């Protein structure tokens, strides 16, 4: 009996579809109905995901200049770059770029990507996700932005994630020096402080 009803309904639908427009309309209605059903069935999960996303930290815009200033004063860095990171989308967008002379806007907004074809970059990203602070010689550019780094007379860089731990990865600070600083413990400590300054918790 159920099969007969199904066949009858299918016949009626096929009889109705006598033009491409009607076929498209049926497909669209079907997709809308499925989307509505999916949302209804999973509303608890979706609401929970939304509430959780509100708890995610964000870059504390009001402290960006202060964080860069700390690194210039305390570590004598030649440049400080601050990125916004989205590990899910694989983006790493340059948010602010500073030299000792002030903010440099020429490359802000550039997405250098998270994982790229550059092995050295990818190794550093894995370390950042693990809560480490990778520091090393920087003699070859790892991206378009890396060309700018080297143009500033930099041969040594450090990176740290924002926040400076493995729980979240919503941003990154990269700082560069003409040569490796003598007191690396102090440099790493200042990077951790700057990265912490940039964290704004959700409500």
N, C-alpha and C positions, 0 to 999 in steps of 0.2 A: 504493500500500500504506500509506504514511504517512498519507494523507488518510483512508483507511478506519479506521485505528486512532484518529485524532483524532475522527472522527465517532462511533465506538463509545464513546470515553471521554466525549465531550460528552453522548451519549445517557444514559450511566450516571449522570452528574452530574445531569442534568435529571430523571431518574427518581427520584433520591435526594431532590431538593429538592421535597418535598411539603408544606412548611410554612414560614412566615416565619422561624421559629427556625433551621431548617436552612440557610436562605439566608444569614442573618446569620452563622451559624457558619462557613460556607464563605468568606464575604467576609473575616471576621476571620482565618481561617487563611491565606488568600491574602495578606493584608497583612503578617502576621507572617513568612510565608515570604519575601516580597519584601524586607522590612526586613532579615532575616537575610542574604539573598543580597547586598544592597547593602553591609552592614557588612563581610561577608567579602571582597567584591571591592575595597573601598576602605579596608581596614584600615590599610594603610601611610599613606595620606593622613590618615586620622582620628587615628592615633597621632602623626603629625607635627604636626598642628594642636593636639593636646592638649599635646605637649611645648613647642610654641611659645607657647601660652597661659601655661604655667608661667613663661616668661621675661618675660612682660609685667610692667611695674612696677605697684605698687599704692600707695595712699596709706599713708604711714608714720605709723600711728596715734600712736606714741609721740612724734612730733615736731610734731603739729598745734598744741598749745598754744605750743610754742617758736616756731614760724613766725609765729603771730599776734602774739606778744610782740615779735618783731623789728620787725614793721611798726608797731606802736603806738609803740615807743620811738624808732625811726629816722625815721618819716615823720609822726608825730602824726596818724595816721588816726583817724577817728571810729568806724569799724566795719571789721571784717574778716569776710568770708564765705568759707567753704571748701566747695567742691562736689565730689561724685564724679560723673564724667562717663562715659557709655557712648555713643560716637558711633554704634555699630551699632544700638542700641535707641532712640537719640535722646533719652536721659534725661540730666538734669542735676539731681541731688538735693542739696539743702542738707545738708551733713554737720555743719558747725559754724558758729555765728554768735557773734561777739564784739563787745562794745563796750568802751570804756575801763574800765568798771566790772566787766567779766568776761564770762563766757559767758551768752548769751541762748538758752534752749532753746525758746522759744515757736514758732518756725517751722522748727526742724530736722526733716528728713525730707520737706520739701516738694519736689516735683518741678516745677521751673519749665519743663522742656522745654529742648531744645537749639535747634533752629530753630522759631520761632513765627510768629505773624501780625505781629509787630513788626519792621519793617524795620531799625530801628537795632540791635536785638538781633542780627538775622541778619547784618548787616554786621560786627558785632563778633566773632561766632562764626567767620566766614570768616577774619578776621584772626588769631584765636587759633589756628586750624588751620594757618595759614601761619607760625606762630612769632612773631607780632607781639604787642605789648602795647598794646591800644587804650585810650586815655585821652581823656575828653571831659567836657563839661558834662552833668550829669544833672538835668534840670529837669522831665522827665515820666517817670513810672514805666513800665518796660517789662514788668513782670510784677506779680503780687501781692506779691512780695518787694520790688519797687521802691517800693511805697507805704511799706513800712517804712523803706527807705533814706532817703527824703525826710523821713520823720517824725523822723529823727535829725539834721536840720539839714544834710543833705548836698546839695551842688549840683555836685560833681565826683567822678568815679569812674575807676578804672583796673582793668583785668582782665588776668590772665595765665594761661596754660595750665600744667598740671602734667603732665609736665615742661615747662620753659620753652623748648621747641623744637618743630619740626614733626614729629619722629619718632613721638611718641605723644601721646595726648590723653586722660588718665585722670582729670583733675581740673581745677579752676579756682579761682583766688583772685580775689575782688573786694574792693577797698578803697575807702572813700569819705572825702571831706574837705569841710569847710564851703565852701571855695573852692580853686581850683587852687593846689597847692603851688608855691613859688618855684623850688625846685631839682628839676625834673622828672627830670633825669638820675640824681640820687640816689634818687628814688622808684622809678624803673624798675629801678635796680640792686638795691635792697632787695627789690622784688617778685621779681626773678630768684633772689635768694638764698633767699627764703622758699619759692618754688616748688620749688627744688632740694632744700631740706630735707625736703619732703614726699614725695620719691620713694623708694620701697623696691623695690629690684630683686628679681626672682624668683630662685629657687635654680637 
